[in-house]
Amino acid sequence: MAGAKKPKKANKAHPIVVIGGGPSGTTAAQAAIGYCKNVILFDKNPEPWKKMHSIFPENIIVSEELPYDKIAGAFGENEEFVKPALKAFGWKDLARWLGEAGIKVSSNGTSQLLISPESAGDISRKIREAAESAGVVIRKSSKVSDISFSRGKAAGVVVNGVKYAASSVIVASGSAAAPMHGATSDGYEFARKAGHSVNRIRPALVGLETEEKYGKYLVGAEFRDCRIEVSKDDEVLFSDRGLIRFTAYGVSGDLMLTHSARIIEMLGEDKADKHEVRIHIDMMPGIRKRDLESWVAQELVTTPKMSVGELFKEHIPEQLRKVMAKIIRIHSEKPFANLSYLEKKMLFLWVKDFHLTIKRPRPFNETMGVVGGVAPAEVDSETMRSKKIKNLYFAGEVLDLPGPWGGYNLQMAFSTGYLAGISAAKALSGS
């Protein structure tokens, strides 16, 4: 527009400001410091990674040892959005970066990459020391309450009541999951102030309570490899295969955590819109229902007097075998050959369709993730830069990029943090 003043260039004397000391924030800060020697990270917690360390006290799964496009595929409709970040900073880059900080990682025998138990205790200290050694200034116990904008740019932040100028700002303040561990909605409010859309926040990665009161009998029991079908009002909507774990309140484990958001949505939000949602568990997914009787006959050839419990020892958890009599009125120690025709039919049906009725999710404080957040469509996937504010960037779980349980979400946080950090620094340096 004629006569309009051009926005001033970012002042290189001002720092790149990173908001948040979690995985995405610390990665962003260290990526940026390689190109810009003036980076400051504000963390409202007393130490970096505090929230993650408190939620995952052991067995922290940080990534999946998979090609970047395979990890991206797990993000469904957001697959193309996350690809550039995952390509720029994959699991091998992450393992190297953590190793340089003195944090050992190891495989758990599947595709998952975990922080080794001997490193888990000092993660916060090692991450902080590595960042500070690289030149990042870290301000702990420093809550950013506001971002100021001027002429279409982020001009600075307000921290504990004090204003700080900024050449650019990276919002890496995490999601609203697990508020009991310090999570807030600050990042969403910063985004809204910048004119961004924030998709509705719903719980995800959380255990589910069941109507059936099996907890006292089955707590800790696992189906390590079962197939589930999830039905809404008797209509099967989707299926999957993996691990389910019984809890005192119902069910958890990889399958339930991965699909919890979808199941919660199926339940309905109020009594007027309530639906019956069931989990149908196939305890022996490798054998078709019509072949089950033949399988049993084969197993009984060598041991004709085998008990029901012995017969299904490899497929039904011990706790569940002990309470079969309470659930289907068949005792685990009864010889299979002594079952009546109807008992056999009932047993086969139960093995292939042990169903549970979902009552509700666990409280929001127990969530390890959310669905919702800053709309990815309003962020440039090649740089993580806002499409509305030229020097504002987003990284990590503040974005609406929900992935399945495992190392997917943390790898996404590290990768988007890296891309945001290096993009902000290169933009500032002109490289």
N, C-alpha and C positions, 0 to 999 in steps of 0.2 A: 504493500500500500504506500502511495506517494507521501512523503513527509514523515513516515513512521521511523522511529529510531531503531537501528539494528541492535539486537541483543549483544551485550558485551561478551567477549570471549571469557571462558572460565579462567580465573586467576590461578596460575600455577603455584603461587605462593601459598594458596589455601590447600588444605589436605583433601584427599579422597576420604570421605567419612563412611565407615561401615557400621551399620546398626545391627548388633546381634553377635554373640560369641559362640554360637553353635557351629556345627560342621560347615554349613554354607558360608557363614560369616568369616570364620577363621581361614577357610580356603580362599575366599575372595580377597581378604587382606593380604595374604601371602602371595597370591598371584599378582596383585596390583603392585606390591613393593618391588617386584622385579623390573618394573618399567617406570615407576614413579616413587621417588624416595620420600614421599610425604603422605603417609597413610595412618589414619587413626581409627581404632575400633572401640566403640562404646558398647559395653555389656552390662546389663542391669544386674547380673548375678555376680557373686564374689569371685568366681573363676569361670573360664571358658568351659563349654561342654557340660555345664552342671546339670541341665535338664536331661540331656541324653543319658548321662551317667547314672542319674537317679532312677530313670525309667528302666534302663537295661543294666542292672548291677553286675551281670555276668553274661557270658556268651553274646557279646555285642556283634551282631551280624552287620558288617559295614558294606558288603557288596555281593555280587554274584559273579563268579568267574565265567562270564559269557561274553561273546562279541557284543559291541555296543548296540547293533541293530536288534539283537535278541532281547537285550534288556529293554530297549525302547518299545519293542512289541508288546511288553507287559503293561504298557501305559495306555493301551486301547486307542481311543480317539485322539489322545495327545501324543501318539507315537512319533509323528513327524516333528512336533514341536521340540521334543526332548533329544532327538537325534544329534543335532549339532553340538550340544553340551556334552553328551555321552561320548561322542567321537573325539572331542577336544580333550577330555579328561576321563579316561576309562578306568577299569578296576586295576590294571597294571600301574597306571600313573598314581592311583590312590595308594596302592601298596607301597610304592616307592616313596611317596610323600610321607606317609606315616612312618616308614622305616627310617627316613632321615630325621624324624623327630624322636626316634628311639622307641617307637611303638611297634611291636611285633604283630604280624598277622599270620593266620594259618587257615588252611581249608578244613572243613568239618567232614570231608569225605564225599560230599555231594558237590553242588556248584557254589556253595556259600563260602564267603570269606569272612572270618571272624578275627576280632582282636584277641590275641593270646591271653590267657588268664594272668600270666605274670606281668603283663603290661596294663591290665585293666585298672589297677589301683591308682596309678599316677597319670592317667590320661590328661586330666586338666592341666597339671603342672607342665608336662612335657609339651603339650600343644602351645601353652602360653610362652614357655621358654624358647621354643622353635620360632614362633612368630616374632617375639621381641629380638631374638638374635638376628633375624633377617632385617630388622629395622622398623617393624610395625610398632606403633605406640598403642598400648592397650590401657584403656581406662575402665577399671573394674567398678562394680557397684555404681554404675553411671547410667541412669535411665533417661533415654531420649523421650521427651514428652511431646515434641513438635518438630516438624520440618517447615522451614520458611521458603516461600516461593516468590520469585521476582522475575518479571518479563519472560515467563515461560520456562524458567530454570529453577532448580533447587539451589537456594542461596546459602543455606546453613541449617543448623539444628539447635534445639534448645535442650540442654542436658543439666539436670538438677538445678534448673532455673537460670543457667548461664548460657549465653548465645555463642555458638561457634560457627565461623564462616566455613564454607565447603566449596571445593571445585566441582565435586560431584558426590552423590549420595547413593549408597547401595543398601537397600532394605533387605536384610537377611534375618529378620526377627522371629522366624518360625511360625508355626500354626497355633491355633487356640487349644490344641490337644493337651490333656493332662494339666489343667490349671493348678492342681494341687502341687505341682512341681515348678510353678512359677510362670506358666504360659499365660499370655495375655493376647488381646486382639489389637495391639498397638499397630502392627504392620498393616492391618486392614484399614485402620483409620488414616494412616499416612497415605495409603493408596487412594482412598476416597477423596481426601483433600486434594490430591493431585489430579482428580477427575477420572479415576479408574473405577471400573465396575468390580464389585466383590461378590462372587457367587455365594449363595446361601451355604452356611456352615452346618454340616451334619456329622454325627459321630462315625468313626471308622476304626478298623484295627482294634476291635474290642470284643470281649467275651459276651456270650449270649445266655440269658437265663431261660430255663425250660419249665413247662408246666409239670412235667414228671419229676418227682422228688427222688432221683436216683443218686444224688450227690453223696449222701452218707455211705452208700455202698460202693460207689464207683470212682470217687475222687482219686485222681492220679492215673487212672486207667487210660490206655491209648489204643486206638486203631492206627497203626503205623502206615498201613496201606489199605484204605477203603475207598469205595466209590459212594458219592452222595448224589441224591436228587433232591432239589428244593422245590416244594410245591406251595402254591398260594390258592387257598380254597379248592384243594384237590387237583389243581392244574399244575403239572410239572413245568417250571419255567427255565431251569438250567441244571446242569450237573457238573461234577468235577471229581478228581481223584487225588488223594493225599492223606494227610494225618489229621486226626481228631483226638482231642484230649478231654476227658471228663473232669469237671471241677465241682466244688461244693455247691455251686449255684446252677450248673448246667454244662455247657460245652465251650471249649476254646480250641487252641491248636491252629496249625497253619491254614487249614481250609476255612475254619470259622472266622479267623481274623481277616483273611483275604476277602471273604464274601460278606462280612458283617454289615458293611454300609448298604449293600444291595438288599440284604435280608431285612434290615431295619426299615428300609423304604417300603418293602413289601408288606410289613406289618400295618402300615397306616399310621397317621399322626394323632388321631383322636378316636374316641369310642365310637363315634358315628361312622368312621371310616375304617373300622377294625377288621382285619382279615386273619384267617387261620393259616399260619405258615408252619410247615413241617419239614424236618430234615429226615430223609429216608436213607439209612445206612446199609450198604451192601458190604457185609463183612468179608466176602470172598469174591472180589471183583474179577479175578482171573478165571473163574468158572461160571459158565452160564447156568441159569436156574434149571433148565431142562437137563443139564448134564450132572447136576449135583447128586442125584441118586446113583448114577453110575460111578461117580468118584467115591462115594461112601462104600459101595460094594467092593471096589478095588482095594480100599484101605482095610476092609474087614477080612480080606483073603488070608492074610497072615495072622491076624489077631481077631477071631470072630467074636470074642466076648469083650471087645473094647468098649469102654464107657463113653457116654456122650461127651464128657469133658475131655477125655484123652483124644477122641476122634477129632475134635475141633481145637485142640490145644494151640496150634500155630496160628489160628485165625480169630479166636475170641479171647480177649484179655482175661487174665485169671480172676480179677474181681467180678467180672461179668459172669463168668462160668459159675462162680460160687453162689450167685443170686438168681440163676436161671429159674429155679423153682418159684421164686417170688414173681417173676415177670411172665413166664409162659407155662408154669406149673409142670416143668420137666426137670428132674434132679440131674445135676451134672454127673453124679456117680452111677446113674442107672445105665446098664448095658444097652447099647443101641439096639441090639437084636431083640430086646424085651419091650421095645416101644410098640404101641399100637399103630395101626395105619394112620389114624387121625393125628396121633402125636408126631409121627414122622413128617406128615404134611405141615403141621404147625411149626415144627422145628425148621424145616427147609424154608418156609415162608419167612420166619423170623430172621434166619441167617442172611437172607437176601433183602430183607426190608425191616430192619429194626428202626422204627421211627420215633422221633422226638418232636414235641410241639414247642415252638419258640414263643416265649412269653414277652420278653423285652430285652433290650441291651443292658449291660452293666452301666453304672453311673458314668457321666461324662468325664469325671475325674480319672477314670481308669482307661480312657481312650489313649491309644498310642499314635493316632493320626486322625485326620478329618477329611471329608469331602467338602470342597468349597475353598474359596480364597480368591486372590487376584486373578482375573480372567486372563488366561494365556494369550487369547486373541489380541490383547492390547499391549503385548510385550513382543519385542523382536527376538525370535528364537536364535538368531545368529550371534546376538550380543547380550541378550537379557536386558536390553535398554527399553525403557518405557517409550511407547509410541506417542505419548502425550507430553512428556517432559524430557527434553533432550539430554539432560545429564543425571537422570534418575534411573536406577537399575533395581531389579528384583531378583532374588535368588532363594532357593530352598522351598520349604514347606509353606511359606506365605503365599506361594502360587497354588492355584487349583490344579495340582498334578498328582492325584492319588494313584499309587501303585499297589501291587499285592504285597502280602506279608513276605518277609525275607530281607535281602539286602537291597532291594530295588529303590525304596524311598530314600535311604541314606546315600546311595550312589548318586541318585538324582540331585540330592542336596549338595554334595561335594562338587558334582560336575557343573551345575548351574552357578554355584559360588565361584568356581574357577573361571568360568566364561564371563561372568559379570565383572570379576576383578580385573582380569586381563583386558577386557573390552574398555572398561572405564579408564584404565591407565594408558592404554594405547591412544584412546581418543584425546586424552589430555596432552600426551607427549607428541601427538601428531604422527605417530608411526603406524 
